[in-house]
Amino acid sequence: MKKSITAIIMLAGAALCATTNYVVQINEAGTQTIPPNTIATPAQVDAVEAGAQSAYAAATNALETAQACADAVTLYSTNYVVTSTVYVQSIGGVPYDPSNQTINVQSVSLTPTEVRIVATVRQIPLVPPALDWRAALGAGVWTNITASVQETDIPSGVTNAVKAYEFTLDRPDSGSAFFRVVDNSSGASGSGLWWIVFGGIAVDGQIGYSGTVTNGTDELLFKGGILVENEPLGGF
């Protein structure tokens, strides 16, 4: 004989407080109701719960995958991707030949105690020029003389110069003195080309430091581990 499970559902009606009784039967397997489709069977509830759990697991996996992709994009865009937009001849610089230098003495002025000489150069030296002297033009050798040197404004009207220097020294007590300005630079100079980098530079997988470092009264600006001017390329 077929067994059945009887479920009685009591629904309270609002009108006149009347009560209507419904009788629903569920078979022993828990898969069918009599009348059919009256309420959800235990099997149907289990199926819905299993589907919900599967959908949740799939959504969780998709979220984890998306987050991993986002993390990878952030990592590679900040620590590993370096974009160079300008080629340079060499990082270490190019040989500097002081024999190609042209120095012009623009003025010599005297005070009761000092001699002041202003000279201009056609190419920027690696070190400030020096001052030599000798007592006679036709005899003796040129000898370096101690003098203070500092950059000054290029005299008005001078167009074939990139820098100007002013030399100040004590005025000789007696006798003649002849002076010359010399460029003693040697070694390698910068190539003169810019190497523009966006995103910093990573060394051994570590991104270089970006920020300011205080050195006495000076603030040194580092970008990706490279010391730069406060406004590189004039604020480019």
Secondary structure by P-SEA (a helix, b strand, c coil): cbbbbbbbbbbbbcccbbbbbbbbbbcccccccccccccccaaaaaaaaaaaaaaaaaaaaaaaaaaaaaaaaaaaacccbbbbccccccccccccccccbbbbbccccccccbbbbbbbbcccccccccccccccccbbbbbbbbbbbbbbccccccccccbbbbbbbccccccbbbbbbbbccccccccccccccccccccccccccbbbbbcccbbbbbcccccccccccccc
